Amino acid sequence: MAQPRRSLDTWPLLPRGQDAGPRPVDEPARAAVAAMIGLAGLFLALRWGLPGSGLAEEVARLVALGGCLGGLALVMVVGALLIGAAVVTPVLPIVGPVREAAIAVLDHALHLAFVLTACGVLGILVLHGKIPGPAMWFATQALALWAGLRMCHRLGGRSAA
């Protein structure tokens, strides 16, 4: 008797569309782990395949810079969106499809910022070999983003992404 085949999510790093149904609560964590495993494999392949070239360190530097600063930039955008919503909401109540769209934008931005920040922390750890102060800062940022994702999930009832 043939068992049904499980579908493979070919790109788990991006949020799903609304037609895919509600996503699991832990999907951002799965996406971050998938990205970090892929990057760790890349770092190992570069370090073992091209020893002494310094390519692994350069890639780790780029991942750390792009991940941490990209995540920080998205956090600033989310902060600006939340401040704008706090100013506009008393004047124009956000209801219906506009509310769903706003939660979807917040959900997507937090999801991407979480994945970028987690990968940036991995880049810092590979680059330094220990946990320096900036890695602690960005790890705290990743935890705050995870809390924001959980809040977004509760506000939307189901995930809008």
Protein Blocks (a to p, Z undefined) as FASTA:
>chain_A
ZZddddddfblmbccdfknopadfklmmmmmmmmmmmmmmmmmmmmmmmghklmmmmmmm
mmmmmmmmmmmmmmmmmmmmmmmmmmmmmmmccehjllmmmmmmmmmmmmmmmmmmmmmm
mmmmmmnopacfklmmmmmmmmmmmmmmmmmmmmnopafZZ
